[in-house]
Amino acid sequence: MNNFTRRDFVKAAALSTAAVSTFNILGAQTAGGINTSKIKVGLIGCGGRGTGALNNFKEAAQLLGIEVEVVAVADAFEDKVNGAVKKFGLSVEQGHFGFTAYQIVANSDAEVVIMATPPNFRPVHFEACVEAGKHCFIEKPVAVDPVGARKVIEVGELAKSKGLTVVAGTQRRHQKNYLDMVSKVKADAIGQIVGGVISWDMGVLWKVSRKPGMSNAEFLARNWLNFTEMSGDHICEQHVHQMDVTNWVMGRPPKTFLGYGGCARREIAGGNQFDFFSVDMDYGDGIHIHSQCRQIDGCYNRVGESYRGTTGYTTGTKVSGKDVSIDPAVVQHSSGMIQEHVDLLSSIRGKGEPLNRSREVADATMCAIGGRISSYTGQMVRWVDLTTNTKSPFYNLTLAPAALDFEVGDVAMPDESPALPGKEKQWRERG
């Protein structure tokens, strides 16, 4: 199996034009309800999360009586591709590796593309798939810097104009217990929200050691979790879930972020993330949500959200307050990670406006980015500094190496020391 080349891309693009047009016609013909025929899917990112998401997609399709055909898979690395080819019983020709291999999946005859590469690649891969007319599943988070998050919002609007479905890996929006909790809160079960705490506190996850002869690009892409430039730091990679739930409950993003964090026990070599973050998110009207996340072994773990209202409170998905009447959520599966794919498929083969989660996940990602920037720099960061204020030093902050840098050859290593709060200029020069 050879690495994906420019010639392969041109050929694939030419062959896919008719396939995309045909799918658009089929989509119109099946707008009245679920089509139980075969649906073609492609996968970009063949690691554990990518293959897991494809398994979730197949389980969801089975619930709906839809046959799935996996037509193409891609990853930066041949061993990852070979694993997916074997796992899903594909032919060697259906697997593609290299940092440009995503293009052949985007331009294949797949109707849906699942994206689960390191987060810094998401805006570029998402744009390629939407431009090719694909329905998309985009794993969270969807960017590592403000420019990338705004690109996802822009591409999401393009998807909307094309009538494409976009579902994100924010599975709590598809879980019955969360759906019912938010419905109760919005029905005034706890009154006006006045504050809250959201947490993702746990131990250190995995890291990949650098082997002799490993290029910078390979090391960063394989050890992506531990580099801010690749993952956005764990406030983005994990804590984005709580950010999303909070925006959902509040119905809006925060106005400002003021945070701090640092390294207490993390090994510096092989990464540059913080061990912990503590961020005050000001939602206006005197409402402050305390965001905390930590990856330190041997400490008390807590993952979840709690919100305090004028007449009650929530603990996780349990609501303590006034009895209110809601229409309980109806789901086909108890797992949000499968139900999100049920909702994806139902949107593609169903009635009405296509489901589009791109703005929600981009806003949650932007919240995590805002909290990280404030913690790294020690500065107050406003929502407008990330979204509309072009004069802000944070508006055009981009992390390097960026996704497209990997497509042209080896990349320069980022600074492997963690950021120092109060040294804003130092951090900006790293990006």
TORKOL-4160 file (C-alpha; in steps of 0.2 Angstrom, whole numbers, padded with zeros to 4 digits, m for minus):
431
<pt num="1" X="0000" Y="0000" Z="0000"/>
<pt num="2" X="0007" Y="0017" Z="m0005"/>
<pt num="3" X="0006" Y="0033" Z="0003"/>
<pt num="4" X="m0008" Y="0045" Z="m0004"/>
<pt num="5" X="m0002" Y="0056" Z="m0018"/>
<pt num="6" X="m0008" Y="0071" Z="m0027"/>
<pt num="7" X="m0012" Y="0060" Z="m0042"/>
<pt num="8" X="m0023" Y="0049" Z="m0032"/>
<pt num="9" X="m0032" Y="0064" Z="m0026"/>
<pt num="10" X="m0036" Y="0071" Z="m0043"/>
<pt num="11" X="m0042" Y="0054" Z="m0049"/>
<pt num="12" X="m0053" Y="0052" Z="m0033"/>
<pt num="13" X="m0060" Y="0069" Z="m0035"/>
<pt num="14" X="m0065" Y="0066" Z="m0053"/>
<pt num="15" X="m0073" Y="0049" Z="m0049"/>
<pt num="16" X="m0083" Y="0056" Z="m0035"/>
<pt num="17" X="m0092" Y="0070" Z="m0044"/>
<pt num="18" X="m0105" Y="0058" Z="m0050"/>
<pt num="19" X="m0107" Y="0049" Z="m0034"/>
<pt num="20" X="m0110" Y="0065" Z="m0024"/>
<pt num="21" X="m0123" Y="0071" Z="m0037"/>
<pt num="22" X="m0132" Y="0054" Z="m0036"/>
<pt num="23" X="m0132" Y="0055" Z="m0017"/>
<pt num="24" X="m0140" Y="0072" Z="m0017"/>
<pt num="25" X="m0154" Y="0065" Z="m0028"/>
<pt num="26" X="m0156" Y="0050" Z="m0017"/>
<pt num="27" X="m0157" Y="0061" Z="m0002"/>
<pt num="28" X="m0172" Y="0070" Z="m0010"/>
<pt num="29" X="m0181" Y="0054" Z="m0014"/>
<pt num="30" X="m0179" Y="0048" Z="0004"/>
<pt num="31" X="m0184" Y="0064" Z="0013"/>
<pt num="32" X="m0201" Y="0057" Z="0019"/>
<pt num="33" X="m0193" Y="0045" Z="0032"/>
<pt num="34" X="m0179" Y="0032" Z="0036"/>
<pt num="35" X="m0172" Y="0023" Z="0021"/>
<pt num="36" X="m0168" Y="0006" Z="0026"/>
<pt num="37" X="m0156" Y="0004" Z="0011"/>
<pt num="38" X="m0137" Y="0003" Z="0012"/>
<pt num="39" X="m0127" Y="0019" Z="0018"/>
<pt num="40" X="m0109" Y="0021" Z="0013"/>
<pt num="41" X="m0097" Y="0028" Z="0027"/>
<pt num="42" X="m0079" Y="0034" Z="0027"/>
<pt num="43" X="m0067" Y="0036" Z="0042"/>
<pt num="44" X="m0053" Y="0048" Z="0045"/>
<pt num="45" X="m0043" Y="0044" Z="0060"/>
<pt num="46" X="m0041" Y="0025" Z="0063"/>
<pt num="47" X="m0036" Y="0026" Z="0082"/>
<pt num="48" X="m0046" Y="0019" Z="0096"/>
<pt num="49" X="m0059" Y="0034" Z="0096"/>
<pt num="50" X="m0061" Y="0033" Z="0077"/>
<pt num="51" X="m0064" Y="0014" Z="0076"/>
<pt num="52" X="m0075" Y="0015" Z="0091"/>
<pt num="53" X="m0085" Y="0029" Z="0083"/>
<pt num="54" X="m0087" Y="0018" Z="0067"/>
<pt num="55" X="m0093" Y="0004" Z="0078"/>
<pt num="56" X="m0105" Y="0015" Z="0087"/>
<pt num="57" X="m0111" Y="0021" Z="0069"/>
<pt num="58" X="m0114" Y="0003" Z="0064"/>
<pt num="59" X="m0124" Y="m0001" Z="0080"/>
<pt num="60" X="m0135" Y="0014" Z="0077"/>
<pt num="61" X="m0138" Y="0009" Z="0059"/>
<pt num="62" X="m0143" Y="m0009" Z="0064"/>
<pt num="63" X="m0156" Y="m0001" Z="0076"/>
<pt num="64" X="m0163" Y="0008" Z="0062"/>
<pt num="65" X="m0162" Y="m0006" Z="0049"/>
<pt num="66" X="m0149" Y="0002" Z="0039"/>
<pt num="67" X="m0135" Y="m0008" Z="0031"/>
<pt num="68" X="m0118" Y="0000" Z="0032"/>
<pt num="69" X="m0104" Y="m0001" Z="0019"/>
<pt num="70" X="m0087" Y="0005" Z="0024"/>
<pt num="71" X="m0079" Y="0012" Z="0008"/>
<pt num="72" X="m0063" Y="0020" Z="0014"/>
<pt num="73" X="m0053" Y="0023" Z="0029"/>
<pt num="74" X="m0038" Y="0035" Z="0032"/>
<pt num="75" X="m0025" Y="0039" Z="0045"/>
<pt num="76" X="m0008" Y="0047" Z="0045"/>
<pt num="77" X="0000" Y="0030" Z="0049"/>
<pt num="78" X="0000" Y="0014" Z="0040"/>
<pt num="79" X="m0001" Y="0003" Z="0055"/>
<pt num="80" X="m0017" Y="0012" Z="0061"/>
<pt num="81" X="m0024" Y="0010" Z="0044"/>
<pt num="82" X="m0019" Y="m0008" Z="0043"/>
<pt num="83" X="m0028" Y="m0011" Z="0060"/>
<pt num="84" X="m0044" Y="m0003" Z="0054"/>
<pt num="85" X="m0044" Y="m0013" Z="0038"/>
<pt num="86" X="m0042" Y="m0029" Z="0047"/>
<pt num="87" X="m0055" Y="m0024" Z="0061"/>
<pt num="88" X="m0068" Y="m0020" Z="0048"/>
<pt num="89" X="m0064" Y="m0033" Z="0035"/>
<pt num="90" X="m0059" Y="m0021" Z="0021"/>
<pt num="91" X="m0048" Y="m0023" Z="0006"/>
<pt num="92" X="m0031" Y="m0016" Z="0006"/>
<pt num="93" X="m0036" Y="m0004" Z="m0007"/>
<pt num="94" X="m0049" Y="0004" Z="0004"/>
<pt num="95" X="m0035" Y="0010" Z="0017"/>
<pt num="96" X="m0025" Y="0026" Z="0014"/>
<pt num="97" X="m0011" Y="0033" Z="0025"/>
<pt num="98" X="m0002" Y="0049" Z="0026"/>
<pt num="99" X="m0006" Y="0067" Z="0031"/>
<pt num="100" X="m0015" Y="0070" Z="0015"/>
<pt num="101" X="m0025" Y="0054" Z="0015"/>
<pt num="102" X="m0040" Y="0062" Z="0022"/>
<pt num="103" X="m0043" Y="0069" Z="0005"/>
<pt num="104" X="m0046" Y="0053" Z="m0003"/>
<pt num="105" X="m0060" Y="0049" Z="0010"/>
<pt num="106" X="m0068" Y="0066" Z="0007"/>
<pt num="107" X="m0068" Y="0063" Z="m0011"/>
<pt num="108" X="m0074" Y="0045" Z="m0011"/>
<pt num="109" X="m0092" Y="0039" Z="m0013"/>
<pt num="110" X="m0095" Y="0039" Z="0005"/>
<pt num="111" X="m0111" Y="0048" Z="0010"/>
<pt num="112" X="m0106" Y="0050" Z="0028"/>
<pt num="113" X="m0088" Y="0054" Z="0035"/>
<pt num="114" X="m0083" Y="0051" Z="0053"/>
<pt num="115" X="m0068" Y="0062" Z="0059"/>
<pt num="116" X="m0058" Y="0057" Z="0074"/>
<pt num="117" X="m0040" Y="0063" Z="0071"/>
<pt num="118" X="m0031" Y="0074" Z="0084"/>
<pt num="119" X="m0041" Y="0090" Z="0086"/>
<pt num="120" X="m0029" Y="0102" Z="0077"/>
<pt num="121" X="m0033" Y="0093" Z="0061"/>
<pt num="122" X="m0052" Y="0095" Z="0063"/>
<pt num="123" X="m0056" Y="0111" Z="0054"/>
<pt num="124" X="m0046" Y="0106" Z="0038"/>
<pt num="125" X="m0054" Y="0089" Z="0037"/>
<pt num="126" X="m0071" Y="0095" Z="0041"/>
<pt num="127" X="m0070" Y="0109" Z="0027"/>
<pt num="128" X="m0064" Y="0096" Z="0015"/>
<pt num="129" X="m0078" Y="0084" Z="0018"/>
<pt num="130" X="m0092" Y="0098" Z="0018"/>
<pt num="131" X="m0085" Y="0105" Z="0002"/>
<pt num="132" X="m0086" Y="0087" Z="m0005"/>
<pt num="133" X="m0105" Y="0086" Z="0000"/>
<pt num="134" X="m0103" Y="0073" Z="0014"/>
<pt num="135" X="m0114" Y="0072" Z="0030"/>
<pt num="136" X="m0102" Y="0073" Z="0045"/>
<pt num="137" X="m0098" Y="0066" Z="0062"/>
<pt num="138" X="m0085" Y="0077" Z="0070"/>
<pt num="139" X="m0077" Y="0071" Z="0086"/>
<pt num="140" X="m0074" Y="0084" Z="0100"/>
<pt num="141" X="m0065" Y="0096" Z="0102"/>
<pt num="142" X="m0065" Y="0103" Z="0085"/>
<pt num="143" X="m0050" Y="0115" Z="0086"/>
<pt num="144" X="m0036" Y="0121" Z="0097"/>
<pt num="145" X="m0036" Y="0139" Z="0094"/>
<pt num="146" X="m0049" Y="0153" Z="0090"/>
<pt num="147" X="m0045" Y="0154" Z="0072"/>
<pt num="148" X="m0049" Y="0135" Z="0070"/>
<pt num="149" X="m0065" Y="0136" Z="0080"/>
<pt num="150" X="m0071" Y="0151" Z="0069"/>
<pt num="151" X="m0067" Y="0140" Z="0054"/>
<pt num="152" X="m0078" Y="0126" Z="0060"/>
<pt num="153" X="m0092" Y="0139" Z="0063"/>
<pt num="154" X="m0090" Y="0145" Z="0045"/>
<pt num="155" X="m0089" Y="0127" Z="0038"/>
<pt num="156" X="m0105" Y="0123" Z="0048"/>
<pt num="157" X="m0114" Y="0137" Z="0040"/>
<pt num="158" X="m0109" Y="0130" Z="0023"/>
<pt num="159" X="m0115" Y="0113" Z="0028"/>
<pt num="160" X="m0132" Y="0120" Z="0033"/>
<pt num="161" X="m0133" Y="0129" Z="0016"/>
<pt num="162" X="m0130" Y="0112" Z="0007"/>
<pt num="163" X="m0143" Y="0103" Z="0018"/>
<pt num="164" X="m0130" Y="0092" Z="0026"/>
<pt num="165" X="m0131" Y="0084" Z="0043"/>
<pt num="166" X="m0117" Y="0087" Z="0056"/>
<pt num="167" X="m0117" Y="0078" Z="0072"/>
<pt num="168" X="m0103" Y="0081" Z="0085"/>
<pt num="169" X="m0096" Y="0070" Z="0099"/>
<pt num="170" X="m0104" Y="0079" Z="0112"/>
<pt num="171" X="m0114" Y="0064" Z="0117"/>
<pt num="172" X="m0123" Y="0072" Z="0133"/>
<pt num="173" X="m0134" Y="0081" Z="0121"/>
<pt num="174" X="m0141" Y="0064" Z="0115"/>
<pt num="175" X="m0142" Y="0055" Z="0132"/>
<pt num="176" X="m0159" Y="0054" Z="0140"/>
<pt num="177" X="m0154" Y="0059" Z="0158"/>
<pt num="178" X="m0146" Y="0075" Z="0152"/>
<pt num="179" X="m0160" Y="0079" Z="0140"/>
<pt num="180" X="m0173" Y="0077" Z="0154"/>
<pt num="181" X="m0162" Y="0087" Z="0166"/>
<pt num="182" X="m0160" Y="0101" Z="0154"/>
<pt num="183" X="m0179" Y="0101" Z="0150"/>
<pt num="184" X="m0183" Y="0102" Z="0169"/>
<pt num="185" X="m0171" Y="0117" Z="0171"/>
<pt num="186" X="m0178" Y="0126" Z="0157"/>
<pt num="187" X="m0195" Y="0123" Z="0164"/>
<pt num="188" X="m0190" Y="0132" Z="0179"/>
<pt num="189" X="m0187" Y="0117" Z="0191"/>
<pt num="190" X="m0173" Y="0126" Z="0200"/>
<pt num="191" X="m0178" Y="0144" Z="0196"/>
<pt num="192" X="m0165" Y="0156" Z="0189"/>
<pt num="193" X="m0147" Y="0149" Z="0188"/>
<pt num="194" X="m0136" Y="0159" Z="0200"/>
<pt num="195" X="m0120" Y="0149" Z="0199"/>
<pt num="196" X="m0112" Y="0132" Z="0197"/>
<pt num="197" X="m0097" Y="0121" Z="0197"/>
<pt num="198" X="m0091" Y="0110" Z="0182"/>
<pt num="199" X="m0077" Y="0097" Z="0184"/>
<pt num="200" X="m0066" Y="0085" Z="0175"/>
<pt num="201" X="m0054" Y="0079" Z="0188"/>
<pt num="202" X="m0044" Y="0063" Z="0186"/>
<pt num="203" X="m0027" Y="0055" Z="0183"/>
<pt num="204" X="m0014" Y="0057" Z="0169"/>
<pt num="205" X="m0019" Y="0048" Z="0153"/>
<pt num="206" X="m0007" Y="0040" Z="0141"/>
<pt num="207" X="0009" Y="0046" Z="0132"/>
<pt num="208" X="0020" Y="0040" Z="0118"/>
<pt num="209" X="0039" Y="0040" Z="0120"/>
<pt num="210" X="0049" Y="0046" Z="0106"/>
<pt num="211" X="0059" Y="0032" Z="0097"/>
<pt num="212" X="0075" Y="0034" Z="0087"/>
<pt num="213" X="0072" Y="0040" Z="0069"/>
<pt num="214" X="0055" Y="0046" Z="0073"/>
<pt num="215" X="0051" Y="0063" Z="0064"/>
<pt num="216" X="0044" Y="0078" Z="0073"/>
<pt num="217" X="0028" Y="0076" Z="0063"/>
<pt num="218" X="0026" Y="0057" Z="0068"/>
<pt num="219" X="0030" Y="0060" Z="0086"/>
<pt num="220" X="0018" Y="0075" Z="0088"/>
<pt num="221" X="0004" Y="0065" Z="0079"/>
<pt num="222" X="0006" Y="0049" Z="0089"/>
<pt num="223" X="0009" Y="0059" Z="0106"/>
<pt num="224" X="m0004" Y="0072" Z="0101"/>
<pt num="225" X="m0013" Y="0071" Z="0118"/>
<pt num="226" X="0001" Y="0079" Z="0127"/>
<pt num="227" X="0004" Y="0094" Z="0116"/>
<pt num="228" X="m0007" Y="0109" Z="0117"/>
<pt num="229" X="m0003" Y="0112" Z="0099"/>
<pt num="230" X="m0011" Y="0095" Z="0094"/>
<pt num="231" X="m0025" Y="0093" Z="0108"/>
<pt num="232" X="m0028" Y="0110" Z="0115"/>
<pt num="233" X="m0023" Y="0104" Z="0132"/>
<pt num="234" X="m0035" Y="0093" Z="0142"/>
<pt num="235" X="m0046" Y="0108" Z="0146"/>
<pt num="236" X="m0051" Y="0106" Z="0128"/>
<pt num="237" X="m0049" Y="0088" Z="0125"/>
<pt num="238" X="m0059" Y="0082" Z="0140"/>
<pt num="239" X="m0067" Y="0097" Z="0149"/>
<pt num="240" X="m0076" Y="0103" Z="0133"/>
<pt num="241" X="m0090" Y="0091" Z="0138"/>
<pt num="242" X="m0094" Y="0101" Z="0153"/>
<pt num="243" X="m0092" Y="0118" Z="0144"/>
<pt num="244" X="m0105" Y="0111" Z="0131"/>
<pt num="245" X="m0117" Y="0106" Z="0145"/>
<pt num="246" X="m0116" Y="0123" Z="0153"/>
<pt num="247" X="m0119" Y="0133" Z="0137"/>
<pt num="248" X="m0134" Y="0122" Z="0134"/>
<pt num="249" X="m0141" Y="0125" Z="0151"/>
<pt num="250" X="m0137" Y="0143" Z="0151"/>
<pt num="251" X="m0143" Y="0146" Z="0133"/>
<pt num="252" X="m0127" Y="0156" Z="0129"/>
<pt num="253" X="m0108" Y="0157" Z="0130"/>
<pt num="254" X="m0099" Y="0166" Z="0144"/>
<pt num="255" X="m0094" Y="0184" Z="0143"/>
<pt num="256" X="m0077" Y="0182" Z="0151"/>
<pt num="257" X="m0064" Y="0170" Z="0157"/>
<pt num="258" X="m0052" Y="0172" Z="0171"/>
<pt num="259" X="m0041" Y="0157" Z="0175"/>
<pt num="260" X="m0025" Y="0150" Z="0182"/>
<pt num="261" X="m0016" Y="0134" Z="0181"/>
<pt num="262" X="0001" Y="0126" Z="0181"/>
<pt num="263" X="0012" Y="0110" Z="0181"/>
<pt num="264" X="0014" Y="0102" Z="0198"/>
<pt num="265" X="0018" Y="0084" Z="0194"/>
<pt num="266" X="0018" Y="0081" Z="0175"/>
<pt num="267" X="0034" Y="0076" Z="0167"/>
<pt num="268" X="0039" Y="0090" Z="0156"/>
<pt num="269" X="0048" Y="0079" Z="0143"/>
<pt num="270" X="0036" Y="0074" Z="0129"/>
<pt num="271" X="0023" Y="0087" Z="0131"/>
<pt num="272" X="0019" Y="0104" Z="0137"/>
<pt num="273" X="0001" Y="0103" Z="0145"/>
<pt num="274" X="m0004" Y="0110" Z="0162"/>
<pt num="275" X="m0008" Y="0098" Z="0176"/>
<pt num="276" X="m0023" Y="0108" Z="0181"/>
<pt num="277" X="m0034" Y="0123" Z="0177"/>
<pt num="278" X="m0046" Y="0133" Z="0187"/>
<pt num="279" X="m0057" Y="0146" Z="0177"/>
<pt num="280" X="m0070" Y="0158" Z="0182"/>
<pt num="281" X="m0083" Y="0159" Z="0168"/>
<pt num="282" X="m0094" Y="0175" Z="0170"/>
<pt num="283" X="m0110" Y="0173" Z="0161"/>
<pt num="284" X="m0116" Y="0190" Z="0165"/>
<pt num="285" X="m0130" Y="0195" Z="0177"/>
<pt num="286" X="m0119" Y="0190" Z="0192"/>
<pt num="287" X="m0119" Y="0172" Z="0186"/>
<pt num="288" X="m0102" Y="0164" Z="0188"/>
<pt num="289" X="m0098" Y="0146" Z="0184"/>
<pt num="290" X="m0082" Y="0138" Z="0191"/>
<pt num="291" X="m0073" Y="0127" Z="0179"/>
<pt num="292" X="m0060" Y="0115" Z="0186"/>
<pt num="293" X="m0051" Y="0101" Z="0178"/>
<pt num="294" X="m0035" Y="0091" Z="0183"/>
<pt num="295" X="m0025" Y="0077" Z="0177"/>
<pt num="296" X="m0014" Y="0072" Z="0192"/>
<pt num="297" X="m0013" Y="0054" Z="0198"/>
<pt num="298" X="m0017" Y="0049" Z="0216"/>
<pt num="299" X="m0030" Y="0062" Z="0219"/>
<pt num="300" X="m0049" Y="0062" Z="0221"/>
<pt num="301" X="m0058" Y="0061" Z="0205"/>
<pt num="302" X="m0074" Y="0070" Z="0200"/>
<pt num="303" X="m0082" Y="0072" Z="0183"/>
<pt num="304" X="m0099" Y="0081" Z="0181"/>
<pt num="305" X="m0109" Y="0097" Z="0183"/>
<pt num="306" X="m0119" Y="0105" Z="0196"/>
<pt num="307" X="m0129" Y="0121" Z="0195"/>
<pt num="308" X="m0138" Y="0131" Z="0209"/>
<pt num="309" X="m0154" Y="0140" Z="0206"/>
<pt num="310" X="m0165" Y="0152" Z="0216"/>
<pt num="311" X="m0177" Y="0138" Z="0220"/>
<pt num="312" X="m0166" Y="0122" Z="0218"/>
<pt num="313" X="m0151" Y="0114" Z="0211"/>
<pt num="314" X="m0144" Y="0100" Z="0200"/>
<pt num="315" X="m0131" Y="0087" Z="0205"/>
<pt num="316" X="m0126" Y="0078" Z="0189"/>
<pt num="317" X="m0142" Y="0074" Z="0180"/>
<pt num="318" X="m0152" Y="0074" Z="0196"/>
<pt num="319" X="m0164" Y="0089" Z="0199"/>
<pt num="320" X="m0169" Y="0095" Z="0216"/>
<pt num="321" X="m0182" Y="0108" Z="0216"/>
<pt num="322" X="m0200" Y="0111" Z="0210"/>
<pt num="323" X="m0210" Y="0098" Z="0202"/>
<pt num="324" X="m0212" Y="0102" Z="0183"/>
<pt num="325" X="m0220" Y="0094" Z="0169"/>
<pt num="326" X="m0209" Y="0090" Z="0154"/>
<pt num="327" X="m0211" Y="0078" Z="0139"/>
<pt num="328" X="m0198" Y="0065" Z="0143"/>
<pt num="329" X="m0185" Y="0062" Z="0130"/>
<pt num="330" X="m0187" Y="0047" Z="0119"/>
<pt num="331" X="m0171" Y="0038" Z="0114"/>
<pt num="332" X="m0167" Y="0022" Z="0105"/>
<pt num="333" X="m0152" Y="0018" Z="0115"/>
<pt num="334" X="m0146" Y="0021" Z="0133"/>
<pt num="335" X="m0128" Y="0026" Z="0127"/>
<pt num="336" X="m0126" Y="0043" Z="0121"/>
<pt num="337" X="m0111" Y="0038" Z="0110"/>
<pt num="338" X="m0123" Y="0027" Z="0100"/>
<pt num="339" X="m0138" Y="0038" Z="0101"/>
<pt num="340" X="m0129" Y="0052" Z="0093"/>
<pt num="341" X="m0126" Y="0041" Z="0078"/>
<pt num="342" X="m0145" Y="0036" Z="0078"/>
<pt num="343" X="m0149" Y="0055" Z="0078"/>
<pt num="344" X="m0136" Y="0057" Z="0064"/>
<pt num="345" X="m0144" Y="0044" Z="0053"/>
<pt num="346" X="m0161" Y="0049" Z="0057"/>
<pt num="347" X="m0157" Y="0067" Z="0051"/>
<pt num="348" X="m0150" Y="0061" Z="0035"/>
<pt num="349" X="m0165" Y="0049" Z="0031"/>
<pt num="350" X="m0178" Y="0059" Z="0039"/>
<pt num="351" X="m0189" Y="0075" Z="0038"/>
<pt num="352" X="m0186" Y="0093" Z="0041"/>
<pt num="353" X="m0170" Y="0103" Z="0043"/>
<pt num="354" X="m0155" Y="0093" Z="0045"/>
<pt num="355" X="m0147" Y="0092" Z="0062"/>
<pt num="356" X="m0132" Y="0103" Z="0063"/>
<pt num="357" X="m0122" Y="0103" Z="0079"/>
<pt num="358" X="m0107" Y="0112" Z="0072"/>
<pt num="359" X="m0110" Y="0129" Z="0081"/>
<pt num="360" X="m0113" Y="0121" Z="0098"/>
<pt num="361" X="m0097" Y="0111" Z="0098"/>
<pt num="362" X="m0087" Y="0125" Z="0091"/>
<pt num="363" X="m0094" Y="0137" Z="0105"/>
<pt num="364" X="m0090" Y="0124" Z="0118"/>
<pt num="365" X="m0072" Y="0122" Z="0111"/>
<pt num="366" X="m0070" Y="0141" Z="0111"/>
<pt num="367" X="m0075" Y="0141" Z="0129"/>
<pt num="368" X="m0061" Y="0129" Z="0133"/>
<pt num="369" X="m0049" Y="0139" Z="0122"/>
<pt num="370" X="m0053" Y="0155" Z="0131"/>
<pt num="371" X="m0051" Y="0147" Z="0148"/>
<pt num="372" X="m0034" Y="0140" Z="0143"/>
<pt num="373" X="m0028" Y="0156" Z="0135"/>
<pt num="374" X="m0032" Y="0165" Z="0151"/>
<pt num="375" X="m0024" Y="0152" Z="0162"/>
<pt num="376" X="m0008" Y="0152" Z="0151"/>
<pt num="377" X="m0006" Y="0171" Z="0150"/>
<pt num="378" X="m0014" Y="0176" Z="0167"/>
<pt num="379" X="m0025" Y="0189" Z="0157"/>
<pt num="380" X="m0044" Y="0191" Z="0157"/>
<pt num="381" X="m0051" Y="0185" Z="0140"/>
<pt num="382" X="m0067" Y="0191" Z="0134"/>
<pt num="383" X="m0079" Y="0181" Z="0122"/>
<pt num="384" X="m0078" Y="0195" Z="0110"/>
<pt num="385" X="m0059" Y="0194" Z="0110"/>
<pt num="386" X="m0061" Y="0176" Z="0103"/>
<pt num="387" X="m0075" Y="0179" Z="0091"/>
<pt num="388" X="m0077" Y="0197" Z="0085"/>
<pt num="389" X="m0064" Y="0209" Z="0091"/>
<pt num="390" X="m0051" Y="0209" Z="0078"/>
<pt num="391" X="m0040" Y="0220" Z="0088"/>
<pt num="392" X="m0038" Y="0208" Z="0102"/>
<pt num="393" X="m0021" Y="0200" Z="0103"/>
<pt num="394" X="m0030" Y="0183" Z="0105"/>
<pt num="395" X="m0042" Y="0185" Z="0090"/>
<pt num="396" X="m0029" Y="0178" Z="0077"/>
<pt num="397" X="m0019" Y="0167" Z="0089"/>
<pt num="398" X="m0015" Y="0151" Z="0080"/>
<pt num="399" X="m0004" Y="0137" Z="0087"/>
<pt num="400" X="0010" Y="0129" Z="0077"/>
<pt num="401" X="0013" Y="0117" Z="0069"/>
<pt num="402" X="m0004" Y="0119" Z="0061"/>
<pt num="403" X="m0013" Y="0105" Z="0051"/>
<pt num="404" X="m0008" Y="0110" Z="0034"/>
<pt num="405" X="0011" Y="0111" Z="0040"/>
<pt num="406" X="0010" Y="0092" Z="0041"/>
<pt num="407" X="0005" Y="0090" Z="0023"/>
<pt num="408" X="0021" Y="0098" Z="0016"/>
<pt num="409" X="0034" Y="0088" Z="0026"/>
<pt num="410" X="0042" Y="0087" Z="0043"/>
<pt num="411" X="0037" Y="0101" Z="0056"/>
<pt num="412" X="0046" Y="0111" Z="0069"/>
<pt num="413" X="0044" Y="0105" Z="0087"/>
<pt num="414" X="0035" Y="0117" Z="0098"/>
<pt num="415" X="0042" Y="0123" Z="0114"/>
<pt num="416" X="0041" Y="0108" Z="0126"/>
<pt num="417" X="0040" Y="0119" Z="0142"/>
<pt num="418" X="0023" Y="0124" Z="0149"/>
<pt num="419" X="0017" Y="0142" Z="0147"/>
<pt num="420" X="0021" Y="0154" Z="0161"/>
<pt num="421" X="0006" Y="0165" Z="0167"/>
<pt num="422" X="0011" Y="0183" Z="0167"/>
<pt num="423" X="0022" Y="0180" Z="0152"/>
<pt num="424" X="0009" Y="0184" Z="0139"/>
<pt num="425" X="0021" Y="0189" Z="0125"/>
<pt num="426" X="0031" Y="0172" Z="0127"/>
<pt num="427" X="0015" Y="0162" Z="0124"/>
<pt num="428" X="0010" Y="0172" Z="0109"/>
<pt num="429" X="0026" Y="0170" Z="0101"/>
<pt num="430" X="0025" Y="0151" Z="0103"/>
<pt num="431" X="0009" Y="0151" Z="0092"/>
